[in-house]
């Protein structure tokens, strides 16, 4: 069966979104029919791009962010923190402005592709700007341009589920020392490196080249020195971003034909039932129920461990299911030195990297659909092979015991493939074999329809199948050999879209690395920061390894990296298309 993507076809978006609204009390993007997403053609005299419609929808989203800000305000109130006023000062105007914009420009027409692209892109940008305010008002970051840049960087990193932080992850006195020995099986393997040096003087030695570059940046607070309400807000931005990306990847991007995501429409899902429901509101509620349920399960399993109180357990559950990586500890999960916590987190990172529509199928008794899904099989195989290789490398070359090699190797592999970014070991100090293999995993990602970022395993699978097809074509030049996913032939237009995505992804990665190198960073650090941001992983390599932060990056570099986070999170073309001339032509 052939499927053609026709985003300009009247009513195409409406037919899928009619009568529903992203689960926000019945008035999200569907607005109870108010947005006109019911397959209708709308007004014939509508402007080329309906700014009022966009403003009205963004108003509702601003209102949503305002309501979410009340949750960390409640945490501040619980712990008696002064930051309570910072969240209240941000939440009240946001709710008032959002409600005003929504009722003043209440959408009543069909959402068209151009407006959908703009709304999706602006949602993450506007959310980052609003979410940045409490960091400055509370005094955690200065009310300067540098402080504003840091606050937007941190919030964008949260909402895109990247997990890169500008807050210090180690005390300055410790940062300058290279410590730890891997030979002992009793010591936690998260260590510091000299790559971060002393931020107080702004001198950062770039180990790969031996060149010292002076980058001036004020010292940001340690993570553990932040108010609990701010720590909670960081984790909550992850969880909110994860909620949004589930619906974006399973409901909106396939309809807009972004990066081959049409594969998740009925023709190529392997089962028409993968679409769950034809309405966004009902679909959102079903998927978010699964999302919240898995979060609650991990929270309870972490909370029973004596070293984790309810606050730490909840924050790490938020970060894990969103594949984000923000922690409440300076040393991430390594600070707990618990094989139990490592194991539980590894399991839920793996689950978070799976298509949430498949989770729903499994929880509703359709285990066969779950187990027979081809992308899930490839995803599981990729992780299993990677764990085996990294474990072998750590055991054979880094003097880890076999148990430690399996524990730390499996955690880091799953963390990187799912783009979570939690750390229990400093992989920058591994032998070149294990470290290089882990670097390659930065170019993978979770399944489509998961909260994971990166290229996505479905695209990797299709690219590999296309490569295999090319070898067969060389042997049989006159044969018609379509690329197949199971017994379904993939439409050439979808295959072209996936291959284009892969090419553009690599180009953006190199441009990002080039931009960081212009700021004085060595090759490893530049490439590491670029792929860690574009792939929404968080920690990178060199000066941005798992025991470092992004505090020392100049303001221009932070804006570059946060834009890479946004581009990667929105599947490249969703935001890049806005900057093309054809987007603005009638």
Order of alpha helices (4+ residues) and beta strands (2+ residues): alpha-alpha-alpha-alpha-alpha-alpha-beta-beta-alpha-alpha-alpha-alpha-alpha-alpha-alpha-alpha-alpha-alpha-alpha-alpha-beta-beta-alpha-alpha-alpha-alpha
